[in-house]
Every structure is written in structure tokens, then in C-alpha cells.
């Protein structure tokens, strides 16, 4: 079993009927937090009140159907304050469960208003209601501030489970009103078993993430490209930049994650260039945070190349 500590804590909460109104599952992306959050939601809503959920009652059947349905069939829309139609959240046939996620890159204040309307209702099938928010880090500042009132005065029949990959992006006031549960990085053996990937290089670059390991196994050219970046000639840098600008968002994101991992390894291996690599890590994270806004990765590539060449020429 993976995440034994977190699982045992959740099991005890359920057994003692002492589940906090708001929880935050935090840890690295792709290590199973969202799946665990869904299964815990299922157990909270289970009509037989078992942990794990029975899997047989009407509530559990609705939750299983939710996982199988195409996302487009689950989307619930509402009206913004200006009367514009906006995406609110995902909901299947279970009347007491909603899944709040960003439509693009942010969870916005209109979606929080939709959540507040949901939590004001009485449970219709189960004895409780559950709001699953993933990734919670994608709530913008306005949405988080609007959400505070719900966290401060939570209905007794509602549990809010937030999944966070970057805990620092959540406001201190959101974290202080929630029970935090850390999910540790998967061991290499757990990662190998869960992902089905055996390549040692991929396992070392995946940072304990099942999703990342599977993606890298299918896109090994990204690994080669990220490694070439640190020893590229001007011509090779141009080719890398051109390829990146033509890639889909998810591949660009994966490339930047790889660059970040490689830079962290270089920090440990080359102490004399510590400050340079730390500066490049900060720039990589900045680009990652703003990637959805149409940043050209070609500019990032030439920034890295120029930074490395400036240090080399000064030696």
C-alpha cells in the first residue's frame, strides 16, 4: 500500500467519525493525492458508512459512474454577476458530490459562488456532502478570499477536500482553517510498480510521480532535448527553441519540469555554480507559472544558453 501514514490517518478519522470540515492533501504532483481524495469522498458518502467505501450502495455506484463519464457530460454551468454563462464545476448523478477544477488555468470567483450555493443545500442521498477541489492551487487570490467565509463557517453536513501540489500558493488563511495531510514522494520501487516503468533514468527524473513517469516513457525525446539544452551550440539551441514553440502546452510543461529536475541535480553536483543554477531554477519556475499566458519558450532557451555561456567565458 502506498501513502500508509496518510491512509491510516484517514481511516482513523472515518472510524472515529471525526473528519474535519476542510482538509488539504498536499505533496508533489502525480503521486496519487487526487485518487485518494476521490476514494475518501466516496467513503464519506457511502450509505453503508464503511472504509473503504462498500462499492455497492447507490452512492458508491454514482461515484463510480462519475469516474467513467466524459468530462463534457459532467460540466455544470451558471451565470456570472454580469449574466455571462460560466463553467462552475463537475457533477454527475450523485446529488451530494461536486468536483471543482479550473476550466483553463484558474479557478475563479464565479465558481466559488457556485460552490457556496451547493454547500447551502441539504444532502439529498447521503448523510453528508463533499466538495473536491483539485488542484486547489489554481484558485486565484479573489477566489481564495471568497472561499474563506465557507471555510470559516462550514455547514456541519459538508466536507471540503482540497488537493495541492504547491502549498505555498494557498493563502495562509486558507491553510490555517484546514487540516493538512502530507503525501510523501513515492519510493523508486513504488513508482516502478505503479507506473510499469523500469528505466532508471526515467524513474530518477519523474520525482516520484506516476503520471510523469508514464509521460516520459512515451516521450523520451523530451529527456534528450532537456539534456542537450545544457551543452547546446547556438545552432542546436535554435533547433530546440523552434521545436518547443511548436509543442502542445502539456509537452512544454513536462520539458520545463525536466529542466528543473536537471538543475536541482546540477546544484548538488557543481557547488561552484550553485548561484547560477539557483537563478535558472527560479526562472524556470517563473516560466512554468506563466506558461498558459503564451510565453515563448524560445526566449527561455536563449536565456539559459546565454547564462551558461557568460559563466563559461568568465572562467
NUFI-972946 format. One record per residue (C-alpha): residue number from 0; residue in one letter; x, y, z. Coordinates in nm, 4 decimals, m for minus. Layout:
 num residuo       xx       yy       zz
 NUM       A        X        Y        Z
...
! end
This chain:
 num residuo       xx       yy       zz
   0       X   0.0000   0.0000   0.0000
   1       X   0.1317   0.3496  m0.0845
   2       X   0.0954   0.6527   0.1474
   3       X   0.0479   0.4338   0.4574
   4       X   0.0617   0.7220   0.7059
   5       X  m0.1952   0.9324   0.5210
   6       X  m0.4212   0.6317   0.4609
   7       X  m0.4105   0.5282   0.8283
   8       X  m0.4921   0.8809   0.9397
   9       X  m0.7922   0.8963   0.7062
  10       X  m0.9070   0.5537   0.8222
  11       X  m0.8964   0.6625   1.1877
  12       X  m1.0830   0.9856   1.1099
  13       X  m1.3576   0.7890   0.9391
  14       X  m1.3756   0.5236   1.2099
  15       X  m1.3989   0.7806   1.4919
  16       X  m1.6420   0.9994   1.2924
  17       X  m1.4079   1.2939   1.3403
  18       X  m1.3469   1.4143   0.9867
  19       X  m1.2532   1.7854   0.9701
  20       X  m1.4784   2.0090   0.7651
  21       X  m1.1841   2.1097   0.5420
  22       X  m0.8774   1.9047   0.4520
  23       X  m0.5781   1.9753   0.2302
  24       X  m0.3925   1.6803   0.0757
  25       X  m0.0520   1.8182  m0.0223
  26       X   0.2586   1.6797  m0.1861
  27       X   0.4220   1.6525  m0.5266
  28       X   0.2080   1.6324  m0.8384
  29       X   0.1140   1.2907  m0.9742
  30       X   0.1698   1.0797  m0.6616
  31       X  m0.1925   0.9773  m0.6044
  32       X  m0.3390   1.2578  m0.3900
  33       X  m0.6406   1.3184  m0.6137
  34       X  m0.7237   0.9468  m0.6406
  35       X  m0.7036   0.9147  m0.2615
  36       X  m0.9209   1.2256  m0.2203
  37       X  m1.1836   1.0763  m0.4508
  38       X  m1.1843   0.7436  m0.2668
  39       X  m1.2102   0.9210   0.0679
  40       X  m1.5003   1.1276  m0.0684
  41       X  m1.6621   0.8034  m0.1739
  42       X  m1.6225   0.6612   0.1791
  43       X  m1.7701   0.9752   0.3393
  44       X  m2.0752   0.9486   0.1146
  45       X  m2.1123   0.5669   0.1352
  46       X  m2.4584   0.4699   0.2616
  47       X  m2.3135   0.1718   0.4497
  48       X  m2.0619   0.4044   0.6145
  49       X  m1.7642   0.1738   0.5563
  50       X  m1.3962   0.2493   0.4961
  51       X  m1.3006   0.1851   0.2233
  52       X  m1.6426   0.2534   0.0697
  53       X  m1.8595  m0.0544   0.0128
  54       X  m1.8679  m0.0042  m0.3655
  55       X  m2.2214  m0.1479  m0.3843
  56       X  m2.4682   0.1060  m0.2446
  57       X  m2.6409   0.3642  m0.4709
  58       X  m2.3997   0.6353  m0.3536
  59       X  m2.0928   0.4291  m0.4426
  60       X  m2.2429   0.3325  m0.7778
  61       X  m2.2986   0.7003  m0.8635
  62       X  m1.9384   0.7799  m0.7675
  63       X  m1.8063   0.5024  m0.9904
  64       X  m2.0194   0.6272  m1.2778
  65       X  m1.8762   0.9763  m1.2253
  66       X  m1.5258   0.8448  m1.2959
  67       X  m1.6369   0.6757  m1.6173
  68       X  m1.8314   0.9608  m1.7750
  69       X  m1.6702   1.2031  m2.0238
  70       X  m1.5963   1.5361  m1.8604
  71       X  m1.8195   1.7244  m2.1031
  72       X  m2.1222   1.5342  m1.9701
  73       X  m2.0395   1.6369  m1.6118
  74       X  m1.9939   2.0102  m1.6614
  75       X  m2.2348   2.2364  m1.4728
  76       X  m2.2737   2.5968  m1.5851
  77       X  m2.4173   2.9032  m1.4165
  78       X  m2.4353   3.2778  m1.4622
  79       X  m2.1731   3.5300  m1.3605
  80       X  m2.2776   3.8548  m1.1943
  81       X  m2.2754   4.0150  m1.5385
  82       X  m2.5135   3.7493  m1.6761
  83       X  m2.2489   3.5626  m1.8746
  84       X  m2.2570   3.1812  m1.8817
  85       X  m1.9621   3.0393  m1.6884
  86       X  m1.8347   2.6923  m1.6010
  87       X  m1.8870   2.6136  m1.2310
  88       X  m1.7845   2.2558  m1.1521
  89       X  m1.8291   1.8899  m1.2439
  90       X  m2.1228   1.6899  m1.1100
  91       X  m2.2630   1.3508  m1.2046
  92       X  m2.5776   1.1778  m1.0822
  93       X  m2.4699   1.1951  m0.7190
  94       X  m2.6517   1.4997  m0.5792
  95       X  m2.4094   1.5377  m0.2864
  96       X  m2.0737   1.5466  m0.4648
  97       X  m1.9090   1.8089  m0.6837
  98       X  m1.5587   1.8347  m0.8242
  99       X  m1.4234   2.1872  m0.8580
 100       X  m1.1435   2.2304  m1.1114
 101       X  m1.0155   2.5075  m1.3381
 102       X  m1.1643   2.5240  m1.6847
 103       X  m0.8317   2.6523  m1.8173
 104       X  m0.5649   2.7502  m1.5672
 105       X  m0.7579   2.9183  m1.2836
 106       X  m1.0481   2.8553  m1.0504
 107       X  m1.2297   3.1880  m1.0455
 108       X  m1.4616   3.3667  m0.8073
 109       X  m1.7781   3.2771  m1.0032
 110       X  m1.7004   2.9101  m0.9430
 111       X  m1.6680   2.9735  m0.5691
 112       X  m2.0118   3.1353  m0.5724
 113       X  m2.1420   2.8152  m0.7317
 114       X  m1.9789   2.6099  m0.4550
 115       X  m2.1380   2.8297  m0.1873
 116       X  m2.4806   2.7614  m0.3366
 117       X  m2.4077   2.3860  m0.3348
 118       X  m2.2958   2.3768   0.0299
 119       X  m2.6074   2.5665   0.1369
 120       X  m2.8251   2.2730   0.0237
 121       X  m2.9176   1.9758   0.2420
 122       X  m2.7824   1.6322   0.1448
 123       X  m3.0219   1.4512  m0.0869
 124       X  m2.8848   1.0947  m0.0892
 125       X  m2.6027   1.0581   0.1624
 126       X  m2.5848   1.1990   0.5139
 127       X  m2.3022   1.4322   0.4040
 128       X  m2.1925   1.6400   0.1053
 129       X  m1.8403   1.6591  m0.0359
 130       X  m1.6648   1.9266  m0.2408
 131       X  m1.3423   1.8031  m0.4028
 132       X  m1.1110   2.0811  m0.5266
 133       X  m0.8154   1.9823  m0.7436
 134       X  m0.5782   2.1454  m0.7867
 135       X  m0.6653   2.3893  m0.5094
 136       X  m0.3518   2.5902  m0.6008
 137       X  m0.5315   2.7041  m0.9146
 138       X  m0.7769   2.9186  m0.7134
 139       X  m0.6769   3.2765  m0.7824
 140       X  m0.6465   3.5211  m0.4910
 141       X  m1.0006   3.6555  m0.5366
 142       X  m1.1426   3.3027  m0.5356
 143       X  m0.9469   3.2071  m0.2232
 144       X  m1.0620   3.5163  m0.0376
 145       X  m1.4225   3.4492  m0.1406
 146       X  m1.3842   3.0908  m0.0209
 147       X  m1.2764   3.1959   0.3294
 148       X  m1.6305   3.2558   0.4512
 149       X  m1.7245   2.8973   0.3657
 150       X  m1.4158   2.7701   0.5470
 151       X  m1.4837   2.9915   0.8498
 152       X  m1.8474   2.8848   0.8843
 153       X  m1.8662   2.5393   0.7249
 154       X  m2.2009   2.3586   0.7261
 155       X  m2.1908   2.0546   0.9560
 156       X  m2.3027   1.8266   0.6754
 157       X  m2.0289   1.9289   0.4271
 158       X  m1.6663   1.8267   0.3877
 159       X  m1.4236   2.0126   0.1609
 160       X  m1.1195   1.8222   0.0343
 161       X  m0.8526   2.0264  m0.1398
 162       X  m0.5630   1.8747  m0.3339
 163       X  m0.2488   2.0877  m0.3512
 164       X   0.0727   2.0411  m0.5498
 165       X   0.2148   2.3788  m0.4392
 166       X   0.1087   2.4532  m0.0832
 167       X   0.2822   2.7914  m0.0900
 168       X   0.0269   2.9144  m0.3468
 169       X  m0.2569   2.8829  m0.0957
 170       X  m0.3247   3.1792   0.1309
 171       X  m0.2157   3.1349   0.4957
 172       X  m0.5783   3.1979   0.5973
 173       X  m0.6966   2.9060   0.3786
 174       X  m0.4319   2.6728   0.5226
 175       X  m0.4974   2.7763   0.8828
 176       X  m0.8658   2.6850   0.8501
 177       X  m0.7915   2.3398   0.7079
 178       X  m0.6441   2.0123   0.8317
 179       X  m0.3256   1.9419   0.6347
 180       X  m0.2251   1.5896   0.5356
 181       X   0.1098   1.5385   0.3652
 182       X   0.1568   1.2769   0.0944
 183       X   0.5185   1.1718   0.0698
 184       X   0.7021   1.1175  m0.2563
 185       X   0.6749   0.7606  m0.3844
 186       X   0.9818   0.5416  m0.3481
 187       X   1.1516   0.4257  m0.6675
 188       X   1.0162   0.0745  m0.6110
 189       X   0.6588   0.2010  m0.5593
 190       X   0.6941   0.4200  m0.8667
 191       X   0.8197   0.1271  m1.0742
 192       X   0.5292  m0.0921  m0.9603
 193       X   0.2557   0.1677  m1.0099
 194       X   0.3806   0.3123  m1.3384
 195       X   0.5104  m0.0043  m1.5027
 196       X   0.8266   0.1874  m1.6000
 197       X   1.1659   0.0180  m1.5434
 198       X   1.4048   0.2701  m1.6974
 199       X   1.6292   0.4025  m1.4125
 200       X   1.6781   0.7380  m1.5853
 201       X   1.3045   0.7991  m1.6186
 202       X   1.2427   0.6894  m1.2596
 203       X   1.5074   0.9342  m1.1362
 204       X   1.3599   1.2219  m1.3383
 205       X   0.9938   1.1515  m1.2507
 206       X   1.0281   1.2811  m0.8930
 207       X   0.8062   1.0075  m0.7554
 208       X   0.5201   1.0979  m0.9915
 209       X   0.3363   0.8118  m1.1625
 210       X   0.1871   1.0448  m1.4225
 211       X   0.5251   1.1959  m1.5041
 212       X   0.6948   0.8557  m1.5314
 213       X   0.4301   0.7328  m1.7765
 214       X   0.4505   1.0528  m1.9821
 215       X   0.8301   1.0422  m2.0012
 216       X   0.8246   0.6777  m2.1089
 217       X   0.6144   0.7818  m2.4077
 218       X   0.8107   1.0998  m2.4818
 219       X   1.1758   1.0157  m2.4360
 220       X   1.2705   1.2819  m2.6897
 221       X   1.1875   1.5440  m2.4260
 222       X   1.4527   1.3968  m2.1950
 223       X   1.7119   1.4166  m2.4711
 224       X   1.6099   1.7720  m2.5528
 225       X   1.6326   1.8848  m2.1882
 226       X   1.9794   1.7298  m2.1501
 227       X   2.1005   1.8856  m2.4780
 228       X   1.9942   2.2282  m2.3574
 229       X   2.2888   2.2474  m2.1162
 230       X   2.5525   2.1797  m2.3803
 231       X   2.3843   2.3183  m2.6908
 232       X   2.5643   2.5098  m2.9626
 233       X   2.3864   2.8209  m3.0984
 234       X   2.2527   2.6136  m3.3895
 235       X   2.1302   2.3329  m3.1608
 236       X   1.9734   2.5900  m2.9277
 237       X   1.7832   2.7349  m3.2237
 238       X   1.6524   2.3881  m3.3163
 239       X   1.5437   2.3197  m2.9568
 240       X   1.3704   2.6576  m2.9364
 241       X   1.1884   2.6014  m3.2638
 242       X   1.0681   2.2560  m3.1537
 243       X   0.9456   2.3856  m2.8170
 244       X   0.7420   2.6684  m2.9658
 245       X   0.5604   2.4151  m3.1835
 246       X   0.4754   2.1818  m2.8926
 247       X   0.1450   2.1443  m2.7099
 248       X   0.1144   2.3023  m2.3647
 249       X   0.1437   1.9709  m2.1721
 250       X   0.4685   1.8796  m2.3508
 251       X   0.6122   2.2250  m2.2863
 252       X   0.5195   2.1908  m1.9202
 253       X   0.6841   1.8485  m1.8995
 254       X   1.0006   1.9842  m2.0637
 255       X   1.0238   2.2639  m1.8058
 256       X   0.9751   2.0151  m1.5219
 257       X   1.2643   1.8126  m1.6633
 258       X   1.4851   2.1210  m1.6840
 259       X   1.4014   2.1990  m1.3203
 260       X   1.4933   1.8452  m1.2060
 261       X   1.8210   1.8517  m1.4014
 262       X   1.9075   2.1915  m1.2494
 263       X   1.8465   2.0608  m0.8985
 264       X   2.0825   1.7716  m0.9726
 265       X   2.3441   2.0174  m1.1002
 266       X   2.3156   2.2211  m0.7795
 267       X   2.4267   1.9131  m0.5863
 268       X   2.6966   1.8135  m0.8334
 269       X   2.8587   2.1514  m0.9065
 270       X   2.8843   2.3665  m0.5933
 271       X   3.0910   2.6333  m0.7717
 272       X   2.7968   2.7194  m0.9978
 273       X   2.5369   2.7000  m0.7203
 274       X   2.4166   3.0602  m0.7592
 275       X   2.3812   3.0273  m1.1376
 276       X   2.1738   2.7094  m1.1114
 277       X   1.9551   2.8572  m0.8372
 278       X   1.8912   3.1600  m1.0601
 279       X   1.7980   2.9313  m1.3510
 280       X   1.5660   2.7274  m1.1273
 281       X   1.3841   3.0466  m1.0245
 282       X   1.3500   3.1497  m1.3898
 283       X   1.2214   2.8018  m1.4848
 284       X   0.9535   2.8149  m1.2138
 285       X   0.8531   3.1644  m1.3227
 286       X   0.8095   3.0456  m1.6824
 287       X   0.6103   2.7430  m1.5612
 288       X   0.3724   2.9671  m1.3655
 289       X   0.3131   3.1884  m1.6696
 290       X   0.3196   2.9274  m1.9454
 291       X  m0.0562   2.9461  m2.0049
 292       X  m0.0209   3.3125  m2.0906
 293       X   0.1530   3.2357  m2.4177
 294       X   0.5166   3.2823  m2.3207
 295       X   0.7604   3.1841  m2.5953
 296       X   0.9871   2.9076  m2.4711
 297       X   1.2424   3.0081  m2.7338
 298       X   1.3176   3.3146  m2.5167
 299       X   1.3712   3.0870  m2.2152
 300       X   1.6072   2.8623  m2.4134
 301       X   1.8281   3.1536  m2.5184
 302       X   1.8212   3.2908  m2.1631
 303       X   1.9596   2.9586  m2.0339
 304       X   2.2215   2.9370  m2.3097
 305       X   2.3357   3.2960  m2.2545
 306       X   2.3544   3.2499  m1.8756
 307       X   2.5677   2.9386  m1.9134
 308       X   2.7952   3.0926  m2.1767
 309       X   2.8546   3.4064  m1.9667
 310       X   2.9771   3.1967  m1.6758
 311       X   3.1925   2.9784  m1.9038
 312       X   3.3582   3.2810  m2.0631
 313       X   3.4419   3.4295  m1.7230
 314       X   3.6382   3.1213  m1.6163
! end
